[in-house]
Amino acid sequence: MEIVEVGPRDGLQNEKQTLSTRDKVAFIEFLVRAGLRRIEAVSFVRPDRVPQMADAEGVMAAVPRLDDVSYIGLVMNDRGLTRAIEAGVDEVNVVVVATNTFCMRNQGSTVEESLEALEPMVARTRAGGLKISVTIGASFGCPFEGEVSTEQVMRIVRFAQHAGVDEIALADTIGVGTPQDVRRLVSAAKQESDRPLRLHLHNTRNTGYVNAITAFEVGVSALDSASGGIGGCPFAPNATGNIATEDLYYLLKRSGVELDLDFARLVEASEFVTKRLGIATPALLGRAGWFPSAANA
């Protein structure tokens, strides 16, 4: 099990305050010092639609480059992929939303159009020696169309498997999922694909952490989280509440998962970014602290 840090992208993109490039890079440096090794640093999208990500190239030009740190760039289309490759990302994450209404609002294309574009994007990415994942947005439910069937999600899983992606992520974009949904979708995805499976969870309805531990129990290989629990999706109403990296780390560590992260530095990263954003930290562990020792009882 690994934690994929998405705070610099999914965390910042839904916050009202836009950080400077320098602050974004400093935030990423905090995360690297805390031990995080897969970081979704930027997205290559239209700056008029997501102004918080307008300086993606500038961020990528300034982040610390270490052999064991992989920076992920999120893309929606071929133009975004070109920008990501030219900016020097280590991994590409392509979004395909599971419903047409949300897909049109999120990236201006239907599900079918997104899938048609996927195969050549995978080929280009692999030709450049980069890894590529697909995140299936609104896998657990759509803010515009409601319930999303297992078969609709699995159709995209099968297509992604056939296209040759390295990893598939199921996203609870609006935070409606429950442990039963996690078991249902993960079980179905494992029958359709042999690719590593990642989950992107939100805590919008206070189910994010129970869903995370359920995902661990059913063998998911990675979980996304955002430092401090910041962010959400700007194109989904009320889609706030990424699960917080420091809170997820506590949950997994106390559940017996070995993760080489520095808790104090995770909290420092969270405090840095929320102070720069001018918001209270949604995460709880920075306030509550780690499990108390007998000396502090």
C-alpha positions in Angstrom: 0.0 0.0 0.0 1.3 3.5 -0.9 -0.1 7.0 -0.4 -0.2 9.2 -3.5 -0.2 12.8 -2.5 -2.6 15.0 -4.6 -2.6 18.1 -2.5 -0.6 20.3 -5.0 -3.2 19.5 -7.7 -6.6 18.3 -6.4 -6.0 20.1 -3.1 -5.2 23.5 -4.6 -7.5 23.5 -7.6 -10.7 24.0 -5.6 -9.4 26.6 -3.1 -10.4 30.3 -3.6 -6.9 31.5 -2.9 -4.4 30.9 -5.7 -0.9 30.3 -4.4 2.2 31.7 -6.1 4.5 29.4 -8.0 7.0 29.8 -5.3 4.6 28.7 -2.6 3.5 25.7 -4.6 7.0 24.6 -5.0 7.7 25.1 -1.3 4.6 23.1 -0.5 5.9 20.2 -2.7 9.3 20.5 -1.0 7.6 20.0 2.4 5.9 16.9 1.1 9.1 15.4 -0.3 10.8 16.0 3.0 8.0 14.2 4.7 8.8 11.1 2.7 6.0 11.2 0.0 7.3 9.7 -3.2 4.4 9.9 -5.7 3.1 13.4 -5.9 0.4 14.7 -8.3 2.1 18.1 -8.6 0.1 19.9 -11.4 -2.7 19.6 -14.0 -2.4 20.7 -17.6 -5.8 22.2 -18.2 -7.2 25.4 -19.5 -6.1 28.3 -17.3 -9.4 30.1 -17.8 -11.3 27.1 -16.3 -8.8 26.2 -13.5 -6.8 29.3 -12.9 -5.1 27.7 -9.8 -3.2 25.5 -12.2 -2.2 28.1 -14.8 1.5 27.9 -13.8 1.9 24.2 -14.2 5.0 24.5 -16.4 6.6 26.9 -13.9 6.0 24.6 -11.0 7.5 21.6 -12.8 10.5 23.6 -13.8 11.3 24.4 -10.1 10.4 21.2 -8.2 13.2 19.3 -6.5 14.3 16.4 -8.7 15.2 13.2 -6.8 15.7 9.7 -8.3 13.0 8.2 -6.0 10.4 11.0 -6.4 7.8 10.7 -9.2 5.8 13.7 -10.2 2.4 13.1 -11.8 0.7 15.5 -14.1 -3.0 15.3 -14.7 -4.3 15.7 -18.2 -7.7 15.7 -19.9 -6.8 15.6 -23.6 -4.0 15.4 -26.2 -3.1 19.1 -25.8 -2.6 18.6 -22.0 -0.5 15.5 -22.7 1.8 17.5 -24.9 2.3 20.1 -22.2 2.9 17.4 -19.6 5.5 15.7 -21.6 7.3 18.9 -22.5 7.2 20.0 -18.8 9.0 16.9 -17.7 6.5 15.0 -15.6 7.4 11.4 -14.5 3.9 10.1 -14.8 0.7 11.1 -16.6 -2.7 10.7 -15.1 -5.6 10.8 -17.6 -9.1 11.5 -16.4 -12.2 9.8 -17.9 -15.4 10.7 -16.1 -18.0 7.9 -16.0 -21.0 9.9 -17.0 -21.6 12.1 -20.0 -23.1 15.1 -18.2 -20.2 15.3 -15.8 -17.6 14.5 -18.5 -18.9 17.4 -20.6 -18.7 19.8 -17.7 -15.3 18.6 -16.6 -13.5 18.3 -19.9 -15.8 19.3 -22.7 -16.2 15.8 -24.2 -18.5 12.8 -23.9 -17.3 9.5 -22.3 -17.0 8.0 -25.8 -14.9 10.9 -27.1 -12.6 10.6 -24.0 -12.2 6.9 -24.6 -11.4 7.4 -28.3 -8.7 9.8 -27.3 -7.2 7.5 -24.7 -5.5 4.9 -26.8 -3.3 7.3 -28.8 -2.5 9.1 -25.6 -1.3 5.9 -23.9 0.8 5.1 -27.0 2.4 8.6 -27.0 3.1 8.5 -23.2 4.7 5.0 -23.3 6.8 6.0 -26.4 8.2 8.8 -24.2 9.2 6.3 -21.5 6.6 7.6 -19.0 4.1 5.7 -16.9 0.4 6.4 -17.4 -2.7 5.9 -15.3 -6.4 6.4 -15.8 -8.6 7.9 -13.2 -12.3 7.1 -13.7 -14.1 10.1 -12.2 -17.5 9.8 -10.5 -17.1 6.0 -10.3 -19.2 6.0 -7.1 -21.9 8.5 -8.1 -22.5 11.6 -10.3 -23.8 15.0 -9.1 -25.8 15.3 -12.3 -26.9 11.8 -13.2 -27.1 10.2 -9.8 -26.3 6.5 -9.5 -23.5 5.1 -11.7 -23.8 1.4 -12.6 -21.0 -1.0 -11.9 -21.1 -2.0 -15.6 -20.6 1.6 -16.8 -17.5 1.9 -14.6 -16.2 -1.6 -15.7 -16.7 -0.7 -19.4 -14.1 2.1 -18.9 -11.9 -0.3 -16.8 -11.9 -2.8 -19.7 -11.1 -0.1 -22.2 -8.2 1.2 -20.1 -6.8 -2.3 -19.6 -6.9 -2.8 -23.4 -5.3 0.5 -24.0 -2.3 -0.6 -22.0 -2.3 1.8 -19.0 -0.1 1.1 -16.0 -2.6 1.7 -13.3 -6.4 2.3 -12.9 -7.9 4.6 -10.3 -11.5 4.7 -9.2 -12.5 8.1 -8.0 -15.3 9.0 -5.5 -15.2 12.5 -6.8 -18.2 13.7 -4.8 -17.7 11.6 -1.7 -20.8 9.5 -1.8 -19.3 6.0 -1.5 -19.6 3.5 1.3 -17.6 0.4 2.2 -20.1 -1.7 0.4 -19.5 0.4 -2.8 -15.7 0.0 -2.4 -16.0 -3.8 -2.1 -18.4 -3.9 -5.1 -16.3 -1.8 -7.4 -12.9 -3.2 -6.4 -14.1 -6.8 -6.7 -15.5 -6.1 -10.2 -12.4 -4.2 -11.3 -10.1 -7.1 -10.2 -12.1 -9.4 -12.4 -11.8 -7.1 -15.4 -8.2 -6.0 -15.1 -4.8 -7.1 -13.7 -3.5 -3.6 -13.4 -2.7 -2.1 -10.0 -5.8 -0.4 -8.6 -5.8 3.0 -6.8 -8.7 4.7 -5.1 -9.3 8.5 -5.0 -11.6 9.2 -2.0 -13.2 12.2 -0.6 -14.6 12.7 2.9 -17.5 14.9 1.9 -20.0 12.8 3.7 -17.7 11.6 6.4 -17.1 8.2 4.9 -13.7 8.7 3.3 -11.6 7.1 6.0 -13.8 4.0 6.5 -13.7 3.6 2.7 -9.9 3.9 2.8 -9.5 1.2 5.4 -11.9 -1.0 3.4 -9.8 -0.4 0.3 -6.7 -1.6 2.2 -8.5 -4.7 3.4 -9.6 -5.7 -0.1 -6.2 -5.2 -1.6 -6.1 -1.9 -3.3 -2.4 -1.0 -4.0 -2.6 2.8 -3.5 -4.7 5.6 -2.0 -4.8 9.3 -3.0 -4.9 11.9 -0.3 -4.3 15.6 0.1 -2.2 17.3 2.7 -4.4 18.9 5.3 -7.6 17.5 3.6 -7.8 20.5 1.3 -9.5 20.8 -2.0 -12.0 19.1 -4.2 -13.4 19.2 -7.7 -14.4 22.7 -9.1 -16.8 21.2 -11.6 -18.8 19.1 -9.1 -21.2 20.9 -6.7 -20.1 20.5 -3.0 -17.3 18.1 -3.9 -15.1 19.1 -1.0 -13.1 17.1 1.4 -10.2 15.1 0.1 -9.1 12.7 2.8 -6.1 14.2 4.6 -2.7 12.7 4.2 -1.7 12.9 7.9 -5.0 11.4 9.0 -4.8 8.6 6.5 -1.2 7.9 7.5 -2.3 7.5 11.1 -5.1 5.2 10.2 -2.9 3.0 8.0 0.1 3.0 10.4 -2.0 2.0 13.4 -3.6 -0.7 11.2 -0.2 -2.3 10.6 0.7 -0.8 7.3 4.4 0.0 7.0 4.9 3.4 5.4 8.1 5.4 5.6 6.7 8.8 6.3 7.6 11.5 8.8 4.4 12.5 10.7 5.8 15.7 12.1 6.8 16.8 8.6 3.4 15.8 7.2 1.8 18.2 9.7 4.3 20.9 8.8 3.3 20.6 5.2 -0.3 20.8 6.1 0.2 23.9 8.3 2.3 25.6 5.6 -0.3 25.2 2.9 -3.4 26.0 4.9 -1.7 29.1 6.3 -0.9 30.3 2.8 -4.5 29.6 1.7 -5.9 31.4 4.7 -8.1 28.5 5.8 -8.5 26.3 8.9 -7.0 22.8 8.4 -9.7 20.3 7.8 -7.4 17.5 9.0 -7.6 16.4 12.6 -4.2 14.8 13.4 -2.3 18.1 13.4 -4.6 19.2 16.3 -5.0 15.9 18.1 -1.4 14.6 17.7 -0.2 11.0 17.4 -1.3 8.2 19.8 -0.2 9.4 23.3 2.6 7.7 25.1 2.2 6.6 28.7 4.5 9.4 29.8 2.0 12.0 28.4 -1.1 10.3 29.8 
